[in-house]
Amino acid sequence: MTAILEIEDLRKTYERGFEALKGVTLAARAGEILALLGPNGAGKTTLISTVCGLTVPTGGRARVAGHDILRDYRSARALIGLVPQEIALEPFQKVWDAVRFSRGLFGLPRDDAHLESVLRQLSLWDKRGAQTRELSGGMKRRVMIAKALAHEPRVLFLDEPTAGVDVELRRGMWETVERLKADGVTIILTTHYLEEAEALADRVGVINRGELLLVEETGALMDRMGRKELVIELHEPVAAIPAALAGYDLDLAQDGAALVYCYDRRAERTGITRLLADLQAAGLALRDLSTRQSSLEDIFVGLVQEDAA
């Protein structure tokens, strides 16, 4: 699939020497959802701000549909929609006027049918005559998205789009993102809600301290790095793991009432059958067995901790 966003060795160093971006290289495919994960201060917002022209890079290059963000700024920026973290709306402006004004900023002709479609898609049509100060936080964030879509961008940056939004509205936002993808919009999403990335993203990028640690298909990342665990509940708690079981990757639950066995679910032999036999030989009676798969959150925390080591 063709890359619509190409970032090569992008760098940003501030006056006092702080390196916010340390040579980030990334390509986003047309019509995909790419989630960028990272702790606070990792460089996510700086990366977005640089591509969108709010910050000037100190090295490297970036192109949107072939347009260089510096040499051909206007053409590149016209293809980008940006929804920043902060809600910035004129409080007394009506929703319809705010969205129509955003379209006009890009020099596009009036297209009320398109704006109506955007507002309906975001469940804002009934609020088109309301002043933005009258809206809830979730609705205001939807207005921000509507403004970003008013000029029909091909790449949409969503910087923490569901921050401060309740669960119901968050799921509504997810549906909106899925519809935008179906319309062919490329979406770059930053989020602290890892279940959001796991549910929505085609690919996941992890950034930390200004460096991109990896970019990988979400499912492939889960398969490659996700651990599976067998939780073995015991009839009677134990104070320690018996010496006869020392060869297994076992952890003892805090209350001593369960053992947790980690294994690679892709391996031909998981060792579970032999473990169960050795548990019986060690005199441990089992109450129940269950399995659980590690989440994207587990993987993310592990990568960031490893990078910090």
C-alpha positions in Angstrom: 0.0 0.0 0.0 1.3 3.5 -0.9 2.8 5.6 1.9 1.0 9.0 2.1 3.1 10.2 5.0 6.9 9.8 4.8 9.1 10.9 7.7 12.9 10.5 7.4 15.4 11.1 10.2 13.3 13.9 11.6 15.0 15.8 14.4 14.1 18.6 16.7 16.6 20.2 19.1 15.5 23.2 21.2 17.8 26.2 22.0 19.0 24.8 25.3 20.0 21.6 23.7 17.1 19.4 24.6 16.5 16.8 21.8 12.8 16.2 21.5 13.1 14.1 18.3 16.2 12.0 17.7 16.0 10.9 14.0 12.5 9.6 13.7 11.8 7.6 10.5 8.2 6.5 9.8 5.9 5.9 6.9 2.1 5.8 7.2 0.1 4.0 4.6 -3.0 5.5 2.9 -6.2 4.6 4.7 -4.6 3.1 7.8 -4.9 3.8 11.5 -1.5 4.2 13.1 -1.3 4.5 16.9 1.7 6.3 18.5 2.2 5.2 22.1 4.7 6.7 24.6 4.9 8.2 28.1 4.5 11.9 28.7 7.4 13.8 27.2 8.2 11.0 24.8 8.0 13.2 21.7 4.6 12.3 20.3 3.2 15.9 20.3 6.5 17.3 19.0 6.4 14.9 16.1 2.8 15.9 15.2 3.6 19.6 15.6 6.6 19.3 13.4 4.8 17.5 10.6 1.9 20.0 10.8 4.2 23.0 10.6 3.7 24.3 14.2 7.4 23.5 14.9 10.3 23.8 12.6 12.5 20.7 12.4 16.3 21.0 13.0 17.0 18.0 10.7 15.5 15.4 8.4 12.5 15.7 6.2 8.8 14.8 5.9 6.4 14.6 3.0 2.7 14.4 2.7 1.5 12.8 -0.6 4.9 13.8 -2.0 4.8 17.4 -0.7 7.7 18.5 1.4 6.5 20.1 4.7 9.0 22.9 4.4 9.5 23.5 0.7 5.9 23.0 -0.2 4.2 23.8 3.1 0.9 25.0 1.8 0.2 21.9 -0.3 1.3 19.6 2.4 -0.7 21.4 5.1 -3.8 21.4 3.0 -3.8 17.6 3.1 -3.6 17.5 6.9 -6.3 17.7 9.6 -5.1 18.3 13.1 -7.0 17.8 16.4 -4.7 18.9 19.2 -4.9 17.9 22.8 -6.2 21.2 24.0 -9.7 22.3 23.2 -9.4 25.7 21.5 -12.8 27.1 20.5 -14.3 30.6 20.3 -16.9 30.3 23.1 -19.6 32.4 21.5 -19.2 31.1 18.0 -21.9 28.7 16.7 -20.8 25.2 15.7 -21.8 25.7 12.1 -19.9 28.9 11.8 -16.8 27.4 13.4 -16.7 24.5 11.0 -17.4 26.7 7.9 -14.7 29.2 9.0 -12.2 26.3 9.2 -12.9 25.3 5.7 -12.5 28.9 4.5 -9.1 29.1 6.0 -7.8 26.7 3.4 -9.3 28.8 0.5 -11.9 26.2 -0.4 -15.2 27.0 -1.9 -18.3 26.8 0.2 -19.7 23.3 0.4 -22.6 23.1 2.9 -23.4 19.5 1.9 -19.9 18.3 3.0 -20.1 20.2 6.2 -23.5 18.8 7.0 -22.2 15.3 6.3 -19.3 15.9 8.7 -21.6 17.2 11.5 -24.0 14.3 11.0 -21.2 11.8 11.1 -20.0 13.3 14.4 -23.6 13.5 15.9 -23.3 17.3 15.9 -26.0 18.2 13.3 -28.6 18.9 16.0 -26.1 21.2 17.7 -25.1 23.2 14.7 -26.9 26.4 16.0 -25.5 26.1 19.5 -22.6 28.2 20.8 -19.6 26.1 21.6 -19.6 27.3 25.2 -23.0 25.5 25.7 -21.5 22.1 24.7 -20.2 19.4 27.0 -16.5 18.5 26.9 -17.1 15.5 24.7 -19.1 17.5 22.2 -16.5 20.2 22.1 -13.9 17.6 21.2 -16.2 16.5 18.4 -16.4 20.0 17.1 -12.5 20.1 17.0 -12.6 17.0 14.9 -15.3 18.5 12.6 -13.1 21.6 12.1 -10.2 19.4 11.2 -12.3 17.5 8.6 -13.9 20.6 7.1 -11.3 21.0 4.4 -11.4 17.3 3.4 -7.8 16.2 4.6 -6.3 12.9 3.6 -4.2 12.6 6.8 -5.8 13.3 10.2 -3.7 13.7 13.4 -5.6 13.0 16.6 -3.6 13.9 19.6 -5.2 12.3 22.7 -8.7 12.7 21.1 -10.6 10.9 23.9 -8.8 12.6 26.9 -11.4 13.6 29.5 -14.2 11.9 27.5 -16.5 9.4 29.3 -16.6 5.8 28.3 -19.8 6.1 26.2 -18.5 9.1 24.2 -15.1 7.4 23.8 -16.7 4.4 22.1 -18.7 6.8 19.9 -15.4 8.4 18.9 -14.0 5.0 18.1 -16.9 4.4 15.7 -16.2 7.8 14.1 -12.5 6.9 13.6 -13.5 3.6 12.0 -15.9 5.4 9.6 -13.1 7.9 8.6 -10.8 5.0 7.9 -13.5 3.5 5.7 -13.6 6.8 3.8 -9.9 6.4 3.0 -8.6 8.9 5.6 -5.2 8.0 7.1 -5.3 8.5 10.9 -2.3 9.0 13.2 -3.6 8.6 16.7 -1.8 9.3 20.0 -3.4 7.9 23.1 -2.8 6.9 26.7 -5.7 4.5 26.5 -3.9 1.4 25.3 -7.1 -0.5 24.8 -7.9 2.2 22.3 -4.8 1.4 20.2 -5.4 -2.3 20.6 -9.0 -2.0 19.3 -8.5 0.6 16.5 -4.9 0.5 15.2 -3.7 -1.4 12.2 -0.2 -0.7 13.3 1.4 0.5 16.6 4.5 2.7 17.0 6.2 3.1 20.4 8.1 6.3 20.9 10.2 7.1 24.0 12.7 9.9 24.7 12.4 11.1 21.1 13.2 7.8 19.5 10.9 5.4 17.7 11.5 2.0 19.3 9.3 0.1 16.8 6.5 0.2 14.4 4.6 -3.1 13.8 1.3 -4.6 12.8 -0.9 -4.7 16.0 -1.7 -8.4 15.7 1.8 -9.4 14.8 3.2 -7.4 17.8 0.8 -9.2 20.1 1.8 -12.5 18.7 5.5 -11.8 18.8 5.7 -10.2 22.2 2.6 -11.2 24.0 3.0 -13.8 26.7 0.3 -16.3 27.6 -0.1 -17.3 31.2 -1.6 -20.3 32.9 -3.1 -19.5 36.3 -3.1 -22.6 38.6 -5.3 -22.2 41.6 -4.4 -24.4 44.5 -6.6 -26.1 47.0 -4.2 -25.1 49.8 -1.9 -22.0 49.8 1.8 -22.6 49.9 4.5 -20.4 51.4 7.0 -21.0 48.5 7.3 -22.8 45.2 8.5 -26.4 45.8 12.2 -26.9 44.8 11.1 -29.7 42.4 9.4 -27.0 40.3 12.3 -24.7 40.1 12.9 -25.4 36.4 9.6 -23.9 35.4 8.9 -20.1 34.8 6.6 -19.9 37.8 5.5 -17.0 40.0 3.7 -17.4 43.3 0.6 -15.3 43.9 0.8 -12.9 46.9 -1.6 -15.0 49.0 0.1 -18.2 48.0 -3.1 -19.6 46.6 -2.1 -19.7 43.0 0.9 -20.3 40.7 1.3 -18.4 37.4 3.1 -20.2 34.6 4.4 -18.1 31.5 4.8 -19.8 28.2 5.0 -19.2 24.5 1.7 -20.1 22.9 3.4 -20.5 19.5 5.8 -23.2 20.7 5.2 -26.8 19.7 5.5 -27.8 23.3 4.3 -25.5 26.0 5.4 -27.8 28.9 1.9 -27.6 30.5 1.3 -31.4 30.5 4.7 -32.1 32.2 4.1 -29.2 34.6 0.8 -30.6 35.7 2.3 -34.0 36.3 5.1 -32.5 38.3 2.7 -30.4 40.4 0.9 -33.6 41.3 4.2 -35.3 42.1 5.0 -32.4 44.4 1.8 -33.0 46.4 0.0 -29.9 45.2 -3.8 -30.3 44.6 -5.3 -28.1 42.0 -8.6 -26.2 42.4 -8.9 -24.6 38.9 -7.0 -23.7 35.8 -7.3 -20.6 33.6 -5.3 -18.8 30.9 -4.9 -15.2 30.0 -3.1 -13.3 27.2 -0.9 -10.3 27.9 -2.3 -7.1 26.6 -0.8 -4.3 24.5 -0.3 -2.4 27.8 1.9 -5.2 29.2 4.0 -5.1 26.0 4.2 -1.3 26.0 5.3 -1.1 29.6 7.9 -3.7 29.0 9.4 -1.9 25.9 9.6 1.4 27.7 11.2 -0.1 30.8 13.7 -1.9 28.6 14.5 1.3 26.7 15.0 3.1 30.0 17.4 0.5 31.4 
